[in-house]
């Protein structure tokens, strides 16, 4: 495999890992606060649909992005009210959100655009376009570093850079700020937070809202950056893979980057069966490669990769008692 | 005249039909330790929850230093200068001590300055009050004694002037409890006001200045501690005369029922827990096993009860019992006439979500009288439970109530009823009165003695030395998996037993109580002195 092919593969990895990373960090905020969120998938899907629909209608991708975030936030609010205010079962609420999103997006898309549950193709300013970083063209011919800069680092859409930026920001928020300390505490022992005079409900809603915003970014990225429009079920299980990546990363931001990059790499590999043929000398069925992230997910969930200890109060509604 | 640090006037609180607090009034002067004593369910904790803003009182007023305050939530309680140390600590186990102290009382949005200030203050507080903790240790890695000090520090860091402690010694070893009371004494000397909630008479008598007694939601009396006696307090608590001493005749030992020879146990982690135990229990006697928790008593009960493997020989009525094979389970042990009231009744003795009748039948559900062919005979089980509940005075006498909804004492009575009523040859009983009210303690002790008087053999394990001394006909002391020695309760005292519990040999006259206490603090922790 030459450098160029490798760079293309890694470039593709970054693009495919971005929605996983955003969703994974979204889940991290929610679960660190003690709210399990199986509804990442549904929120991404809703955001993908609404962002594409509004971007198409207005011709402005940023307006579309806001709309996508809005859709995701709305579902987050439902999850929050169900699991925080009414202390419902978080898994059931999450599953319900996934069903709701899967059905509603197609129905509304059909009703608005009449294209079989899709939005029309997005073009121009209705899409996130690649950004060429400064000097990328000029440095292109510098041996090794040039292509790395041009192919791999430059030329992504704004959301990719935002996603990558969110990792250090999340790390800083969690471990260096008051909000982060309280957020982590409320996922471990909400009673400690409550008796310290801090609102458990407020913190958890804040976490769920952040989760909604990030899922909105992830969904909008799918429909307006990775693809050019919304198609039925386009999240394709990414929400679940993001959850698996979250477990793999033991609910920590930097490992979340690593985990999602790994899964992104597997997805990128699945798109290039010819590479494997050339490198390994035999062909691997595409279906198997497609399945690889899921297989790895199962392996991780089965507990073969170290021990992942979830936030202790995760999934448990907080009931005030002595 | 100075205003009381805290004054409650006419506090009432009802949960549905249950009047948890009824017209409670109380005045606590600054710089004093005030005890609140009462049985489980007397309403002590409800009252404290009202003070800490967890519940809102239906009626009544709260005054802090003469000023009327409204306590709507914990935030308001903290602002009013009230700090609370809960029975079950409210700590984040994966956080460091320092992070736990800062949580909710941070100075600014960024953590670093808050943590630095907390570190400085912690040092000052540690020097002033003997409140030493390791600021950077994770809470999950420190012992309960230190965890409790973290809770106290949390309150002091929030500038609490009034410190409320709810059953603070329930989880502490005696040495840790002594340390706690020294801290409280220091705090009082600095002018802090302390409210100590407990059901242990001894703690009230030793530490408080004044004491209020609660019974069934009402404050029945408030007295100066120096002007009362344990007997009087017990009667005020229970509402009738209570025997604080166990009333029993000398034992008449019969044949050897249980004969343990060279018993060894190594646990899952490879730790050698029992190191060649030899002991005998005869019919009609109570053998008490004293020792600091964690010195092998639990493993001894577990092997005998059939849920831990061991090597060596155990003879029951002269015939060996299976220690490793297919007959080394609870079922087989019961068949051999061994009944077991485990140390941790909520984890080992009961299924907390099951109803009382299910718990009473459990383990004996295959008995002919409890089944019709392959089916359980619910009617028979229910009737049996009703009878047992009546005989053991379980309250409320509702067979269908889940085990978790009974108080500690009544839970213990349910376990006891199930085990004793089988008419076993040998009763294993661990921590019979842990977390149990005075009234129930009296009843449980009477039942144990009555069983002995019927000629049964009883192996009693307790970390309460008083209980061991009161009940046992012979006392064996365990330390580090060994039996340090056996003593006659009439011819020994707490000091000698304490020495053995600390693993010390020699003449009690040669050592001081302080030396024993120092060693005791390490017994059972696996640490070396």
Interface residues (C-beta under 8 A of the other chain):
Chain A: X175 X176 X177 X178 X179 X180 X181 X182 X184 X185 X188 X189 X191 X192 X193 X194 X195 X196 X197 X198 X312 X320 X321 X322
Chain B: X45 X48 X49 X52 X54 X73 X74 X75 X77 X78 X84 X86 X87 X90 X91 X92 X93 X94 X95 X99 X100 X102 X103 X104 X105 X106 X108 X109 X110 X111 X112 X114 X154 X166
